[in-house]
Amino acid sequence: DTALTGAFAELVIARLARRGPECRRVIRLIALAGRPLDRDELAETASAFELTADRLPPRSSTLPRRGEGALDPDLAAGLEEGLACGILVEADDGIAFRHEHIRRAAAADLLPRLRHRHHLALAAGLVSHPRESARHWLAAQVPDRAFHAAVAAAERAEAAHAPEDALESLELALALIETAPAEAGTEAGKSPRRRGARSASREVATPLQLRAAEAAFAAGRPARAVA
């Protein structure tokens, strides 16, 4: 029912709306991911999302289905439909949209409350990718979890000798340092209540700043390292 003169995003959304509820569920789960998801990550994201739901996911059939590995039967059916109709593709690095414009249209169609829940689910589903997990915790307005994920992402980047990535994650952690005063007191071996949140945060910020300076220097940005 969408006119050909309508906006491209509206045409894409109209096409997605014709798919079955299982397929639309899969599309929504990966719309905000920002990277391909493998089947295990898709299953973890779906499980995390359902924890915040007040009803079961919609189904297009009452007949029994067979799951595929980590995917429950309905997720497997939705993924199969998305692949068959050309909306999704699956490669070695995971499941993704065939075209970025389709992903953007699907993401823009999410209502604000659903968008928040999807970011929460993706943060949990992508725990093995702390850099991406930090981004989703931040989008879901959970800064303390984003702080921990950013520190973990920095550690992984440092181990892989990727100073630019380490610097990006460390700067994010430093921007969120005020959200983790309790951990500062724990690391210092003293009570954060006795020392105060500001001094506790400073004790964590100092080593992170030094690490960020080293990463900036290794990335060829000496002025940033000095700052």
Summary of the structure (lengths in Angstrom):
residues: 227
radius of gyration: 21.1
end to end distance: 57.3
largest distance: 65.9
contacts: 702
relative contact order: 0.10
helix: 66%
strand: 5%
